[in-house]
Amino acid sequence: MESIVCNGCSLLCDDVAAEVSGKTVNSLGLCTLGHTHLEKAALQKTKQAEKDFEKAADILTTGENILVYGWTHATNEAIKEGIELSSLLNGYMASSIDLGATQVMEHDINASGLGIDLEYVRNNGDFIIYWGSDPSESLHRHPSRFAVLPRGEKIPEGIESRTIGVVDVRQTETMKMANHRLVIPGGKDADLLDVIISELEEKSSIKDKVLGIPGSELVGFVNGFRKADCTVIFYGSGVINSGNQETNLTKIAKLVEVQRNNGKEAYALPMFVQSNTMGVEKAVSGVHSLQRISSGEFDTALIVADDALAHLPGPAAKTLAKSHIVYVGPPGGLTDKRAAVSIHTADTIVAGTGTMTRVDMNEMEFKKWKASKEDATISQTIRKLTELVRKK
Amino acid sequence: MKLNPMELYNLLPKTNCRLCEPKTCMAFATKLALGDISPDECPPLLEAGFEKNLEKLREMVAPMLSAEATGIKLDESKCTGCNNCVVVCPVDVAAEPPTSQGKAAMSTNTVFRVENGVSKIINLERCRRFPPDRLNCRVCEQYCCTDAIEIW
C-alpha cells in the first residue's frame, strides 16, 4: 500500500493508502465514496492521440464565441493553464461554481474572514453546528477527521469535549451524534437565526415553542453558544435550497459576528462536495455563465474535467450540446459522449501530481504512487493544446 | 435490535430447576440476551408443552448467530467508511495514536480498520467487551451514523 491523496470529495483526504494490481484496487482509510471513485479512475484508459489534439485545436481556433468550462475536478495547475488558453482564444472562462447555489454558498466567506482551517477546528472547535448539511451522506469523513470525534489541543476528550448541534428540515443520520437536534420547517432558517441572535444579544427571551421547537430545547441550544469558546458552523446546500439564501447566509455571518462581539471565537464554513470548488473560486470568480450558456451565445466549448451536459440545468445543457464541444478529462459521461473530439486524461487521484484547494482554502498536493499516470494529466494536456492553438 | 432479558424470561419455564449452568431462569435469560447460551440448553424447554416457546426463543436469538463473539455485528452494506468507529474506539486510539486525531487506521493492531471503503473488524479479541476487560463499551455503535454497527 502506498500513501495517496483522494479527490473523491472536497475533503481531499491525505491520510489514506491504496494499491492497484491488475484490475484489483485495494485501499485503506478511504470512505465508500473515495474507494468507488478510485476504483473507477484506476481502471480508466487515457487517450492522447495526436490527431485528436489537432482536431481539438482546429475546432477551438475556428470557433467564434468560445466557452472554456468545467474545472471543479481539475488541479490548480490545470486551471492556470486553462486561464492562459482561454485568454489566447479570447474565450469565456467559467465553471459550475458560478451557478446560483454554489456561488451563493461561497458568500464572500474568505473576504469576510468567516473561514478557518479544518485542522484548527479539530484542535479548538468545541461547539460544532451542521446547519442544512449532512456529512454522513456527502462528506463521510468530515466528522471523524475534523469536526466531531477527533481529539485536539484544546479538545482532549474528542466528542466528550465538544457539543454538537444539527439544524435541518428532517431527521438526518448526522443527528445521531448530536446533542442538539433541531428540525425546522423548510424556509425558516432566517427566522431561527433571528431568534438565536436576539437571545445572544439579550434583546429577547425564549419562553414558548419556536418554529415547532420546544422553548427549553432552544434555550439549551443557545446556551451552547454561550458556553462555547470556539463555535464553527458548517452550512450546506440545505441553507440554500430552503429559499431566502442570501438572507440565510447574511444571518449566519451575523451570528458569527455576535459571537465574536461577545468575546468568543466563531467561524462559518461551506460544505462543498466537488473536489476543487475552492481552487476554481480562487482562480475564477465574479462570472455569471448560466444565462449566457442558455442563450446559445457560444458556438464552441472546451469542457475540462466536468460532465457539464449532465450537471447543467436542462435548457442550458440542451443549448450547450448544440455547440462544437472539445472534451478534456477522464473518460465517461454525457459530455465525453457528445463531444466532437475527446482527449482522455488520467483522473487526478491516479495522476498523482498537482494541487487542489480544500474547502478551507488549504492547498493539498497529490502524491506520486506506483499507479500514477503522470504523462496524461489534465494540466499537461491543456498545455499541449495551448501550444497547438498558438501555432495555428 | 437488542434483546430484552425480561421478554426472554417470560418465554422460559420459570421453574428454576437448576438443570442448566446458570441455575436460575432469570440468569439463563440474561445469558440468552447476551448470546452466551442457546435456548436448546434449557432442558425443560425441550420437553412437550414448550414447543411454541422454544420456537419463539429460537426466532428471537437467530439474528445473534451472525453477531461476533463480543456481540458486535457490522453490516457492511450499511457502512459508508466514515471512520467514526476507528476514531472513537479507545482500543484503536491506544494501538495507533494518530487515529485519535482523526487519521485513518493503517496498522493491523486496531479493532476497526476501513478497507476498500467499508469498516472491518480486524482484531475482535482486542475489543474491550472481551475478557479480561469485559466492559459494556458501546461507543462504536453510539457514533455509527448509519447504524451499520449493532451491539447485542
Interface residues (C-beta under 8 A of the other chain):
Chain A: M1 C13 D15 V16 A17 V25 N26 S27 L28 G29 L30 C31 T32 L33 G34 H35 T36 R122 S136 H140 R141 P143 S144 R145 F146 V148 L149 P150 R151 G152 G158 I159 E173 T174 K176 M177
Chain B: C79 T80 G81 C82 N83 N84 V86 V87 V88 V93 P98 S100 Q101 G102 K103 A104 A105 M106 R113 V114 E115 N116 G117 V118 Y143 C144 C145 T146 D147
